Amino acid sequence: MASVADIRTYVYGATYDSWNRVQTMTYPDGEVVIYHYNAAGQVESMTSNRQGRQSVIVDRIGYDKEGHTVYTKLGNGTETTYTYDKQRERLQVMNLTADGQTVMENRYRYDAVDNILGITNAANPTSLTKLNKAKLGGRSSHTYEYDELNRLVHANGKAKRASYDMVMSFGRMSEPLTKIQKVDSTTTAKSYNFAYKYEDSNHPTAPTQIGYDHYTYDANGNPTLVTNDSTNTTREMYWDEDNRLMVLSDNGKTSRYTYNATGERIMKSYGTMEGVYINGAPQGITLTNVDFRLHQDKMSKLFCAWFALKFHETDNFTLYPASILSVNKNRFTKHYFLGDKRIASRIGTGMFNNVYGRNGSYVTAGQQDYAERMNQIQKQKEAYYKQQGIAPGVPTMKGAYGDPENTKRGYNSIIDTLGNHDVPQGWIQTPRPNTTPNTNPGPPVSWNDPSNPDDPQAGYGYIPNDTTKEETFFYHSDHLGSTSYITDDKANITQYDAYLPYGELLVDEHSSSEDLPYKFNGKQFDDEIGLYYYGARYMDPIISLWYGVDNLTEKYVSVSSYTYCDGSPIANIDVMGMFPKGIVVKHVETVVLYQAVGSANTLMGIPHEVTYYTFTESAAHLLSLVANVPITYVKNARLEEFISQPEGNCITIGGSPNNARILVSPYYLDNSKGGQDYDLWFRQFSHEVGHTKQIARDKGLTKYLLKTIAGYIKAGNHDDALREIEAEQGTKTYNAFRGFVKTHFKASVENLFKNDKLKGKDKIEQINKWWNEFKKQTSNKK
């Protein structure tokens, strides 16, 4: 086997306004995407400039007073309108038009607890002769039935000529017991009759048999082997210590995956297995290595992104340096988002001269020569194997017999023998303090700026080509974010997809060679293995289960950790996180972390997905009442996880009360600690939002910080400072209000917010009833 090893660097850039909103995003080919906002701070359009050529990605977005999107016009002229139920704010009609003609018109029916009973699309775009020459798409209808626990037990429907009927049953923990599916006139879905067996006492909710498939699991509950009695096929899976799928092999056809430090997949490859087996056990697998350097400014804003990857692989690979870019052997594709919703994808033109060591390119992540670092590690590793008398192994997998999967000894246990590899030998080394017990730690640790061979900017290494040949594709999704139609830059329909309840493709049509893989829930479908990639896990739409254990399994103790969306895939979307969803909303944005490096103080960084949270409408309402602060202060507060915060602590800072940042201890986002303690959250943050009044009085970050610190010095401690006493009044009021609701109404504030079936405005209405009575009672006591 002749393997390929290279290191590639992609550089991105971004600018922000004073509200931490992205103003511009510079892509690795130099394209600058500009975000435009309305007076309320919501994105209203998105434009692009590449080499002087202007284009529109999102022409216009309209919102109602509740903040719902009611109108979207994309850059190719397609328009979507959304109509909501005024009483319960449920989506009633979604209408997509192109050139003034209807392409899709989804109408929704609900039951009393907001389960979707039916979706009907009466539009038939095959009559659009100008924009749909391939006759893609058509009418569709679906009906759904649920059990008493709101689990989908029966669904049937049709799209164009294809039809289906699905019946499922569940156990006490929502684990599937049976799944019977019949399909007709479809080439993409199959009929089957599955019975699920659960016979592993160590993993009672993990199926050991589904139809003819038999499952074996590791100690953590990850499936490691699937064998089929009928076809004699075998699927093998290998997971890392963080329960991430690293290798999946279907009878020798092997897919490999690499993840970054945040757990996001940054590379996948597919091809025939390159390895050695002894008694059926793999004795070595080609490994991939990733190097990152995170650079961050004082405000945690991302300015410039670096990504460097070294890999030994076949040509069939895809790189994901960040959510905005995917790269394979022949081309790259750029992606455009509004929040976490993919709006469009553009096939890039031109090429990159960014492979280390080729054509004069010697820039790597963090401006350091990590190729040399890897070479040094490899040389010392081989020397260590030789010293230990370990056989060298086959030429294509040198040193495989010394790898941890064979020696049962991890690299960490021999790192002292291998030496320090923070940076290559001869470079500026990071000083290390004295760690000898019972001795002086030595002088303070300090070091110079890292070496700075080059100053690459966003667009580094890109060689442009004719930008007029770029193809742009726009996504048109349903209420779940599942791609229904894709249109090109002329609004021609190029792709149509219709789904069964768990994401199997009932219809999959294309008018071009492009088959964009973002389908059910907008997630990437890995066609080579038949699984959807959701970020934390992979989902098998055929068996309607996750591969691997849910990260939040401790939170949902009454539900099988393998069950997708609690058995209700039509109304729910799987989300990641360990936060109280009744109190805060999670937001993810692609940013670049940076800092000044080198003598020129050049700002450098790498792509990174930043997570932050804002309070829900109902939680903001309650907090504004108990803390006696304007609700706009609370609604605009941005909560950010701050790793250095001690357990249970938070800090509120900001130059304006409408732009406050609350730095939150990881304790509040850890499901095993405070992540689901709603009472703890309200007690803590009724205090924190009280500081926004002080920010408003001080009219500036510097004065706010100086007066706050002076108060701590004067009081001699944190808790007795006047500003903390003032903010603590919010917590006292909340505690009194909570107790009043419990004794007077025999109700629970926490349970009100945990009720995900109740709309936000209904929660606000209930809070107001309780609050009015609470204020009346407290006034009478005075």
C-alpha positions in Angstrom: 0.0 0.0 0.0 1.3 3.4 -0.9 -0.2 5.8 1.7 -0.5 9.5 1.4 0.6 11.8 4.2 0.0 15.5 4.1 -0.7 18.5 6.3 -3.2 21.1 5.1 -3.9 24.5 6.5 -7.1 26.5 6.0 -7.4 30.1 7.3 -10.7 31.9 8.1 -11.6 35.2 9.4 -14.5 37.0 11.2 -15.4 40.4 12.6 -17.9 41.2 15.3 -19.9 44.2 16.5 -20.2 45.4 20.1 -23.1 42.9 20.6 -20.9 39.9 19.7 -22.8 39.4 16.5 -20.9 38.2 13.4 -20.6 41.1 11.0 -18.4 39.4 8.4 -17.1 35.9 7.8 -14.2 35.4 5.5 -14.0 32.0 3.9 -10.7 30.2 3.1 -11.1 31.1 -0.6 -11.3 34.8 0.3 -15.1 35.1 0.0 -16.5 37.6 2.5 -20.0 36.9 3.7 -21.8 39.9 5.3 -24.6 39.6 7.9 -27.2 42.4 8.0 -29.4 42.9 11.1 -32.7 44.7 11.7 -33.4 47.1 14.6 -34.3 44.1 16.9 -30.9 42.5 16.3 -32.2 39.7 14.1 -30.6 38.7 10.9 -32.5 40.1 8.0 -30.2 39.4 5.0 -26.9 37.8 4.0 -24.7 38.9 1.1 -21.4 37.9 -0.3 -18.4 39.4 -2.0 -15.7 37.3 -3.7 -13.1 39.0 -5.8 -15.4 41.9 -6.4 -18.3 39.8 -7.5 -21.4 40.5 -5.4 -24.0 37.9 -4.7 -27.1 37.5 -2.4 -27.4 34.4 -0.2 -30.5 35.5 1.8 -32.4 38.5 0.3 -34.8 39.1 3.1 -36.2 37.6 6.3 -39.4 38.8 8.1 -40.4 38.1 11.7 -43.6 38.5 13.7 -43.9 40.2 17.1 -43.3 36.8 18.8 -39.9 36.4 16.9 -41.1 33.7 14.6 -39.9 33.7 11.1 -42.8 34.4 8.8 -41.1 35.1 5.5 -37.8 34.2 3.8 -36.6 35.1 0.4 -33.3 33.4 -0.7 -30.7 34.6 -3.1 -32.3 32.7 -6.1 -35.6 34.4 -5.6 -37.4 31.5 -3.9 -39.8 32.6 -1.2 -41.2 30.8 1.9 -44.0 32.0 4.1 -45.0 30.6 7.5 -48.4 30.8 9.1 -48.9 30.2 12.8 -51.8 29.4 15.1 -52.4 32.6 17.0 -53.4 30.9 20.2 -50.7 28.2 20.5 -48.1 29.5 18.1 -48.0 26.2 16.2 -46.9 26.2 12.6 -50.0 25.8 10.4 -48.9 26.3 6.8 -45.5 26.4 5.2 -45.6 27.6 1.6 -42.6 27.6 -0.9 -42.8 29.4 -4.2 -40.4 29.8 -7.1 -41.0 32.4 -9.8 -44.4 33.0 -8.2 -45.5 29.4 -8.6 -46.1 27.0 -5.7 -43.5 24.3 -5.1 -44.5 23.0 -1.7 -47.4 23.8 0.6 -47.3 21.8 3.8 -50.4 22.0 6.0 -50.2 20.6 9.6 -52.8 19.1 11.9 -52.3 18.6 15.7 -53.9 16.9 18.6 -54.6 18.6 22.0 -51.0 18.0 23.2 -49.4 19.2 20.0 -48.6 15.9 18.5 -48.7 16.2 14.7 -51.6 14.1 13.3 -51.1 14.9 9.7 -49.0 16.7 7.1 -50.5 17.3 3.6 -48.8 18.9 0.6 -51.2 19.5 -2.3 -48.6 21.3 -4.5 -47.4 19.5 -7.6 -44.3 21.2 -9.0 -44.0 18.7 -11.9 -46.2 21.2 -13.8 -43.5 23.9 -13.6 -42.0 23.4 -17.1 -39.5 26.2 -16.8 -38.0 25.5 -13.4 -38.5 21.7 -13.2 -37.7 20.1 -16.5 -36.8 16.9 -14.7 -40.3 16.7 -13.1 -39.0 16.3 -9.6 -41.2 16.4 -6.5 -45.0 16.0 -6.2 -47.9 15.8 -3.8 -47.5 14.1 -0.5 -49.6 13.2 2.6 -48.8 11.6 6.0 -51.0 10.6 8.9 -49.7 9.7 12.4 -51.1 8.0 15.5 -49.7 8.0 19.1 -50.0 6.0 22.3 -50.7 7.4 25.7 -47.1 8.4 26.1 -47.0 10.3 22.9 -44.9 7.7 21.1 -45.5 7.2 17.4 -47.1 3.8 16.9 -48.6 4.1 13.4 -47.8 6.1 10.4 -48.7 5.9 6.7 -48.4 8.1 3.8 -47.3 8.6 0.2 -45.1 10.9 -1.9 -45.6 10.9 -5.6 -46.1 7.2 -6.5 -44.3 5.8 -3.4 -46.3 4.8 -0.3 -45.6 3.3 3.1 -47.3 1.9 6.3 -45.4 1.6 9.6 -46.5 0.1 12.9 -44.3 0.1 16.0 -44.7 -1.0 19.6 -42.6 0.0 22.7 -41.7 -1.2 26.1 -41.9 0.6 29.5 -38.7 2.5 28.8 -39.7 3.4 25.2 -37.4 0.7 23.8 -38.8 -0.6 20.5 -40.4 -4.0 20.7 -41.6 -4.4 17.1 -41.4 -2.5 13.9 -43.4 -3.6 10.8 -43.0 -1.5 7.7 -44.4 -2.0 4.2 -43.4 0.1 1.3 -44.6 0.2 -2.3 -43.2 1.8 -5.5 -40.0 3.1 -3.9 -36.4 2.2 -4.8 -34.8 3.7 -1.7 -36.7 2.1 1.3 -37.5 -1.5 2.1 -40.2 -3.5 3.8 -39.4 -5.5 6.9 -40.8 -7.1 10.1 -38.5 -6.6 13.1 -38.8 -8.1 16.5 -36.4 -6.5 19.1 -34.9 -8.8 21.8 -33.2 -7.5 24.9 -31.1 -10.3 26.5 -28.0 -8.5 27.8 -28.3 -8.1 31.6 -25.4 -5.6 31.6 -27.3 -3.4 29.1 -31.0 -4.2 29.6 -32.2 -1.5 27.1 -29.6 -2.4 24.4 -31.2 -4.7 21.7 -29.3 -8.0 21.3 -31.3 -9.0 18.3 -33.3 -7.0 15.7 -34.7 -9.2 13.0 -31.8 -11.3 11.7 -29.2 -9.0 13.2 -27.3 -9.9 16.4 -25.6 -7.2 18.4 -22.6 -7.3 20.8 -21.6 -4.4 23.0 -18.6 -3.1 24.9 -18.7 -2.3 28.6 -19.9 1.3 27.9 -22.8 0.1 25.8 -21.4 0.9 22.4 -22.2 -1.8 19.7 -19.0 -3.5 18.6 -20.3 -6.3 16.4 -23.4 -6.9 14.3 -23.8 -10.2 12.5 -26.7 -11.2 10.2 -28.0 -14.8 10.2 -29.6 -14.4 6.8 -26.9 -12.7 4.7 -23.8 -13.9 6.7 -22.6 -10.3 6.8 -20.6 -8.7 9.6 -20.3 -5.1 10.8 -17.5 -4.3 13.2 -17.1 -1.0 15.1 -14.3 0.4 17.2 -14.8 3.3 19.7 -12.4 5.5 21.6 -12.4 6.3 25.3 -14.9 9.1 24.8 -17.4 6.7 23.1 -16.8 8.2 19.7 -17.0 5.9 16.7 -13.5 5.6 15.2 -13.8 2.7 12.7 -16.7 0.9 11.1 -16.1 -2.0 8.9 -18.7 -3.8 6.8 -17.1 -7.0 5.6 -13.8 -5.3 5.0 -15.2 -2.0 3.6 -14.0 0.3 6.2 -14.9 3.9 7.2 -12.6 5.8 9.6 -13.4 8.9 11.5 -11.4 11.6 13.3 -12.7 14.2 15.8 -11.4 17.4 17.2 -11.1 18.4 20.8 -14.7 19.4 21.1 -15.9 16.0 19.8 -16.9 17.2 16.3 -16.1 15.1 13.3 -13.4 16.7 11.2 -12.6 13.8 8.8 -14.1 10.7 7.4 -12.7 8.2 4.9 -13.9 5.1 3.2 -12.2 2.2 1.4 -11.0 -1.3 1.7 -9.5 -2.2 5.1 -5.7 -1.6 5.4 -4.6 -3.7 8.3 -3.6 -7.0 9.8 -5.9 -9.5 11.5 -4.9 -12.3 13.8 -7.6 -14.8 14.8 -10.1 -12.2 13.5 -8.8 -9.4 15.7 -7.4 -6.3 14.1 -3.7 -5.9 14.8 -3.4 -2.3 13.5 -5.3 0.4 11.8 -4.1 3.4 9.9 -4.3 6.3 12.3 -5.0 10.0 11.7 -3.5 12.8 13.6 -4.8 16.3 14.1 -3.0 19.4 15.4 -4.8 22.5 16.6 -3.7 25.8 18.3 -6.5 27.8 19.9 -5.9 31.5 20.1 -8.3 33.8 21.9 -8.6 37.5 22.5 -9.9 39.1 25.7 -13.5 39.1 24.5 -13.4 35.4 23.2 -14.2 36.7 19.7 -13.0 34.7 16.8 -11.0 36.5 14.2 -8.9 34.0 12.2 -9.1 30.3 11.9 -6.3 27.7 11.6 -6.8 24.0 10.9 -4.0 21.6 10.2 -4.5 17.9 9.6 -2.1 15.1 9.0 -3.5 11.9 7.6 -2.6 8.6 6.0 -5.6 7.6 3.9 -7.0 6.6 0.5 -8.3 9.2 -1.9 -11.9 8.6 -0.7 -11.9 11.1 2.1 -13.8 14.2 3.3 -12.4 16.9 5.6 -14.5 19.1 7.8 -12.2 22.0 9.0 -15.3 23.7 10.3 -19.1 23.6 9.7 -18.7 26.2 6.9 -16.3 24.1 4.8 -16.0 20.5 3.6 -13.2 19.3 1.4 -12.5 16.1 -0.6 -9.9 15.1 -3.1 -11.3 16.9 -6.1 -13.0 20.0 -4.7 -14.3 22.0 -1.7 -17.8 23.0 -0.7 -18.7 26.1 1.3 -21.8 26.2 3.6 -23.9 29.1 4.7 -25.9 29.2 7.9 -28.5 31.2 9.8 -27.9 30.1 13.3 -27.6 26.3 13.1 -29.8 26.1 9.9 -28.0 25.4 6.7 -29.3 27.8 4.1 -27.1 27.1 1.1 -24.0 25.3 -0.2 -21.7 26.5 -2.9 -19.3 24.4 -4.9 -15.9 26.2 -4.8 -13.7 26.8 -7.8 -10.0 27.2 -7.9 -7.5 25.3 -5.8 -5.4 25.5 -2.6 -1.7 25.5 -2.3 -1.9 24.8 1.3 -0.3 21.3 1.7 2.8 21.5 3.8 6.0 21.0 2.0 4.6 21.3 -1.5 5.1 24.3 -3.9 6.8 26.3 -1.2 4.1 26.0 1.4 5.5 25.7 4.9 2.8 27.2 7.1 0.9 25.1 9.6 -1.6 25.6 12.4 -0.4 28.2 14.9 2.5 29.0 12.5 4.5 26.1 13.8 6.1 23.2 12.0 4.0 20.4 13.3 5.2 18.1 10.5 8.6 18.1 12.2 7.0 17.5 15.5 5.2 14.4 14.2 8.4 13.1 12.6 10.2 13.4 15.9 7.5 11.6 17.7 7.5 8.8 15.2 11.3 8.4 15.3 11.3 8.3 19.1 8.4 5.8 19.1 10.3 3.5 16.7 13.4 3.8 18.9 11.3 2.9 22.0 9.9 -0.2 20.2 13.4 -1.2 19.2 14.6 -0.8 22.8 11.7 -2.9 24.1 12.4 -5.6 21.5 9.0 -5.2 19.8 8.8 -6.6 16.3 8.5 -3.9 13.6 5.4 -5.4 12.0 4.4 -5.3 8.4 5.9 -2.5 6.3 2.6 -0.7 5.8 1.9 -0.7 9.5 5.3 -0.1 11.1 5.3 -0.5 14.8 1.7 -1.8 15.0 2.6 -4.5 17.5 3.6 -1.8 19.9 0.4 0.1 19.7 -1.9 0.3 22.8 -4.5 -2.1 21.3 -1.9 -4.8 21.3 0.3 -4.0 24.3 -2.7 -3.0 26.4 -0.5 -0.1 27.6 -1.5 3.4 26.7 0.9 6.0 25.2 0.4 8.2 28.3 2.1 5.6 30.5 5.3 5.7 28.4 5.3 9.4 27.6 8.3 10.1 29.9 10.3 7.5 28.0 9.3 9.0 24.7 10.2 12.5 25.8 8.4 15.9 25.7 6.7 16.8 22.5 5.1 20.2 23.3 7.2 21.6 20.4 10.0 20.2 18.2 13.5 20.1 19.6 15.4 23.3 19.1 12.3 25.5 19.3 11.4 27.9 22.1 10.4 25.6 24.9 7.7 26.2 27.5 9.4 26.5 30.9 8.3 24.0 33.4 8.0 24.7 37.2 9.8 22.6 39.8 7.4 19.8 40.8 9.6 18.1 43.4 7.5 17.6 46.6 8.4 19.7 49.6 10.8 22.0 47.7 10.6 25.6 46.5 8.6 25.8 43.2 11.2 28.1 41.8 10.9 31.5 40.0 7.7 32.5 38.2 7.2 30.8 34.9 7.4 33.0 31.8 8.3 32.6 28.2 8.7 34.6 24.9 6.3 34.8 22.1 6.3 31.7 19.8 8.4 31.9 16.6 6.6 33.6 13.8 7.7 32.5 10.3 4.8 33.9 8.4 1.7 36.0 8.8 -1.0 34.3 6.7 -4.5 35.8 6.6 -7.9 34.4 5.8 -7.7 33.0 2.2 -4.1 31.7 2.7 -3.0 29.4 -0.1 -6.0 29.8 -2.3 -5.4 30.1 -6.1 -8.6 31.6 -7.7 -10.3 30.5 -10.8 -13.4 31.7 -12.6 -15.9 32.5 -9.9 -18.8 32.7 -12.4 -18.7 29.0 -12.6 -19.5 28.4 -9.0 -22.7 26.4 -8.4 -24.9 27.4 -5.5 -27.6 25.2 -4.1 -30.3 26.5 -1.7 -32.1 24.3 0.9 -35.8 24.2 1.5 -36.7 22.3 4.6 -39.8 21.2 6.5 -40.6 21.8 10.2 -37.9 19.4 11.3 -35.2 21.0 9.2 -35.3 18.0 6.9 -34.4 18.9 3.3 -37.5 18.6 1.0 -36.3 20.5 -2.1 -33.0 21.9 -3.3 -32.8 24.6 -5.9 -29.9 26.1 -7.9 -29.0 29.7 -8.3 -31.6 30.0 -11.1 -34.3 28.5 -8.8 -34.4 25.3 -10.9 -35.4 22.3 -8.8 -32.4 20.0 -8.6 -33.3 17.6 -5.7 -36.4 16.3 -4.0 -36.5 14.1 -0.9 -39.4 12.6 1.0 -38.9 10.6 4.2 -40.4 7.9 6.4 -40.8 8.8 10.1 -37.2 8.0 11.2 -35.4 9.4 8.2 -35.4 6.6 5.6 -35.7 8.0 2.1 -39.1 7.2 0.6 -38.2 9.3 -2.5 -34.8 10.6 -3.5 -34.6 12.4 -6.9 -31.9 14.5 -8.6 -31.7 16.4 -11.8 -27.9 16.8 -11.7 -24.9 14.8 -10.6 -25.0 16.6 -7.2 -26.4 14.6 -4.4 -26.1 16.8 -1.3 -26.0 14.6 1.8 -27.8 16.9 4.2 -31.2 15.3 4.5 -33.3 14.2 7.6 -33.2 17.0 10.3 -30.7 18.6 8.0 -28.1 16.1 9.2 -25.5 14.5 7.0 -26.4 11.0 5.7 -23.3 8.8 5.4 -24.5 6.7 2.5 -21.6 4.3 2.7 -22.7 3.1 6.1 -26.4 4.0 6.1 -26.2 6.2 9.2 -27.0 9.9 10.0 -24.3 11.8 11.8 -25.7 14.0 14.6 -22.5 15.4 16.1 -22.6 13.3 19.3 -23.8 10.1 17.8 -24.9 8.2 14.7 -28.5 7.2 14.1 -29.7 4.2 12.1 -33.0 5.1 10.5 -33.9 1.5 9.6 -33.9 0.3 13.2 -34.9 3.7 14.6 -32.2 3.7 17.2 -28.9 5.4 18.1 -25.6 3.7 17.7 -24.1 4.2 21.2 -25.4 5.5 24.5 -27.0 8.9 24.8 -24.7 11.5 26.5 -27.7 12.6 28.5 -28.7 9.1 29.6 -28.6 10.1 33.3 -31.1 12.8 32.6 -33.7 10.6 31.0 -33.6 7.7 33.4 -37.0 6.5 32.4 -36.2 6.2 28.7 -33.8 3.8 26.9 -30.6 5.6 26.0 -30.8 4.2 22.5 -34.2 5.5 21.7 -34.4 8.3 19.2 -36.4 11.3 20.3 -38.4 9.3 22.9 -40.2 7.5 20.1 -41.7 10.7 18.7 -39.6 11.6 15.6 -42.3 13.8 13.8 -42.5 16.5 16.4 -39.1 16.3 18.1 -35.5 16.9 17.0 -32.6 15.5 18.9 -30.5 18.2 20.5 -27.2 18.0 22.3 -26.5 19.5 25.7 -27.0 19.2 29.4 -28.8 22.5 30.1 -32.3 23.1 31.5 -34.3 23.6 28.3 -37.2 25.2 30.1 -34.9 28.0 31.3 -32.3 28.6 28.6 -32.0 28.2 24.8 -28.7 26.9 23.3 -27.1 28.7 20.4 -24.1 27.6 18.4 -22.1 29.9 16.1 -19.0 29.3 14.1 -16.3 31.7 15.2 -12.5 31.9 15.2 -10.6 32.1 18.5 -7.5 34.4 18.2 -4.7 36.2 19.9 -1.8 38.4 18.9 1.3 36.5 18.2 4.8 37.4 17.0 6.6 40.7 16.9 4.0 42.1 14.5 1.2 41.2 16.9 -0.6 39.4 14.1 -4.0 38.0 15.1 -4.2 34.3 14.5 -6.6 31.5 15.4 -8.6 28.4 14.2 -12.2 27.7 13.4 -14.3 26.8 16.4 -17.9 26.4 17.2 -18.9 28.5 20.2 -21.9 27.7 22.3 -23.8 30.2 24.4 -27.2 30.4 25.9 -30.0 32.9 26.4 -33.0 32.8 28.7 -36.3 31.6 27.4 -39.1 34.1 27.2 -40.9 32.6 30.2 -37.7 32.3 32.3 -36.7 35.9 31.5 -40.2 37.1 32.6 -39.9 35.4 36.0 -36.3 36.6 36.5 -37.2 40.2 35.7 -40.1 40.0 38.2 -38.1 38.6 41.2 -34.9 40.7 40.4 -36.9 43.8 39.6 -35.0 44.6 36.4 -36.3 45.4 32.9 -37.0 42.3 31.0 -34.9 43.5 28.0 -31.9 43.3 30.3 -32.6 39.7 31.0 -33.6 38.7 27.5 -30.4 40.2 26.0 -28.1 38.5 28.6 -25.7 36.0 27.1 -24.6 33.0 29.2 -21.2 31.5 28.4 -19.6 28.5 30.0 -16.4 29.6 31.7 -14.1 26.7 32.4 -12.0 28.5 35.1 -15.0 29.3 37.2 -15.1 27.5 40.6 -18.0 25.1 41.1 -21.3 26.9 41.4 -19.9 30.4 40.7 -20.9 32.9 38.1 -19.7 36.3 37.1 -21.8 39.0 35.3 -20.0 41.7 33.3 -20.8 44.1 30.5 -20.6 47.7 29.3 -24.3 47.9 28.8 -27.3 46.3 30.5 -28.5 45.2 27.1 -25.2 43.4 26.4 -24.4 41.7 29.6 -22.4 38.5 29.7 -22.8 35.9 32.4 -19.8 33.6 32.7 -21.3 30.4 34.0 -19.5 27.6 35.9 -19.5 24.2 34.1 -21.3 23.0 37.2 -24.6 24.4 35.8 -24.1 22.6 32.5 -23.1 19.2 34.0 -26.1 16.8 34.1 -24.6 15.0 37.1 -24.4 18.2 39.0 -26.5 21.4 38.5 -27.5 20.9 34.9 -31.1 19.8 35.7 -31.6 21.6 39.1 -34.1 24.2 38.0 -34.4 25.6 41.5 -30.7 26.1 41.7 -30.7 27.8 38.4 -33.4 30.3 39.4 -31.8 31.0 42.7 -28.4 31.7 41.1 -29.6 33.7 38.1 -32.1 35.8 40.0 -29.0 37.1 41.7 -26.9 37.4 38.6 -29.4 39.4 36.5 -29.6 41.8 39.4 -26.2 43.0 38.5 -27.5 44.4 35.2 -29.1 47.3 37.2 -25.6 48.2 38.4 -24.2 48.0 34.9 -27.0 50.4 33.8 -26.1 52.9 36.6 -22.4 52.8 35.9 -22.8 53.3 32.1 -19.6 51.5 31.2 -17.6 48.4 31.8 -14.5 50.1 33.4 -16.6 52.0 36.0 -18.6 48.9 36.8 -15.6 46.7 37.4 -13.8 49.4 39.5 -16.8 50.0 41.7 -17.5 46.3 42.1 -13.9 45.5 43.1 -13.8 48.5 45.5 -16.9 47.1 47.2 -15.2 43.8 47.8 -12.1 45.5 49.2 -14.2 47.7 51.5 -16.3 44.7 52.8 -13.3 42.5 53.1 -15.0 39.6 51.3 -17.4 38.9 48.4 -20.7 38.2 50.1 -20.8 41.3 52.4 -20.1 43.7 49.5 -23.1 46.1 49.0 -23.5 45.2 45.4 -23.7 41.5 46.2 -26.3 42.2 48.9 -28.3 44.3 46.5 -28.2 41.5 43.8 -29.0 38.8 46.5 -32.4 40.5 47.0 -33.5 38.8 43.8 -32.7 35.4 45.2 -34.6 36.2 48.4 -37.6 37.3 46.4 -37.5 34.1 44.3 -37.2 31.9 47.4 -40.3 33.6 48.9 -42.2 33.4 45.7 -41.4 29.7 45.2 -42.5 28.9 48.8 -45.7 30.9 48.3 -46.6 29.0 45.2 -45.9 25.7 46.9 -48.0 26.4 50.0 -50.8 28.6 48.6 -51.4 26.9 45.2 -49.9 23.4 46.0 -47.9 23.9 42.8 -44.2 23.9 41.8 -42.4 26.6 39.9 -39.8 24.1 38.8 -42.4 21.7 37.3 -44.0 24.5 35.4 -40.7 25.1 33.6 -40.0 21.4 33.1 -43.3 21.0 31.3 -42.1 21.0 27.7 -45.7 20.5 26.4 -46.7 23.9 27.8 -46.1 26.9 25.5 -44.0 29.9 26.7 -46.9 32.3 26.8 -49.0 29.8 28.8 -46.2 29.7 31.4 -46.0 33.5 31.5 -49.8 33.6 32.1 -49.5 31.2 35.0 -46.5 33.1 36.5 -48.5 36.3 36.4 -51.4 34.7 38.2 -49.2 33.4 40.9 -47.2 36.7 41.1 -50.2 38.9 41.4 -51.5 36.9 44.3 -48.0 36.8 45.8 -47.7 40.6 45.7 -51.2 41.0 47.1 -50.4 38.8 50.0 -47.0 40.4 50.8 -48.6 43.9 50.6 -51.2 42.9 53.1 -48.6 41.7 55.5 -46.8 45.0 55.4 
